[in-house]
Amino acid sequence: MSSTLICVPTYNEAGNLEAISRAILELNPDVHILVIDDNSPDGTGRIADELSEQDPRIFVLHRTEKEGLGKAYIAGFRWALARDYERVVEMDADFSHRPEDLVEILTQLNHFDVVIGSRYVAGGATENWGLFRRLLSRGGGFYARLLLGLDIRDLTAGFVGWRREVLETLALDDVEASGYVFQIELKYRAHRKGFRILEVPIIFPDRVVGDSKMTPDIALEALTSLWKIRLK
């Protein structure tokens, strides 16, 4: 039984799922993968089931509808906690989170409670991003840090490792954010609880296959939702 679970939420990732799963396991053969599929119409869930049949390290959690990234991750966290995993990592299916960077995140989880794969610390970077996307990400991060009083450079990062005791303490049932604000809210809660948080540099390329799920409307909703977190 592995002590580490990589949670990979999917919606229409048929073109990426097999390749990312193989890449993760090639570099980290001792981990398990949980694919959390939100009833993807492109057959991602079927591909996940086939991968699970081929490799006992791959598991699948099917959800009946698309409820947002946060809800998918919370479902994955609950699945992991119910099965006694000691470390849980959030990771995208589209290769914007590189499997080679996962190695350092897992290494640092031996020493820290939360490890963030960060684009915005020394050594981190984004690749092939347009000017609008870079400004949106940087500006949103600065706004969130200022509002919440945090010194975490990449608050919206979705490549994050958590130790079990952190997830057990964060009152997941009370997490309201479902979109990208989910990433900020969990980090804010972990900081308020006094857990040891480390940012490690990653290279964040644009996705390999498919379209980005970030839109200006989603970004605006994220910025306005920060006040709910702050006031609560």
Number of C-alpha atoms within 10 A of each C-alpha: 10 13 15 22 28 25 29 23 25 25 21 19 24 22 17 19 23 16 13 19 22 15 16 21 17 12 14 15 12 14 19 24 22 22 27 23 25 22 18 19 11 13 15 23 26 16 17 26 17 14 20 17 12 10 13 10 19 21 19 22 19 18 15 10 11 14 12 16 21 21 19 24 21 18 16 25 26 14 16 22 17 9 12 14 18 16 26 27 26 23 24 21 27 24 19 19 23 21 20 15 18 21 13 15 25 21 11 17 20 12 12 17 21 27 25 28 28 27 21 21 15 11 11 15 14 15 11 10 12 9 8 10 13 13 12 14 15 16 12 19 21 17 13 25 18 11 13 16 11 15 12 22 18 24 25 23 22 21 23 23 28 24 20 20 13 19 22 12 11 16 11 15 8 7 16 15 21 18 20 22 24 25 22 24 24 20 23 19 17 19 16 11 12 10 16 13 18 19 22 19 18 26 19 21 16 17 17 13 13 12 11 10 7 11 9 11 8 13 17 12 13 21 15 11 18 20 13 11 19 13 7 6
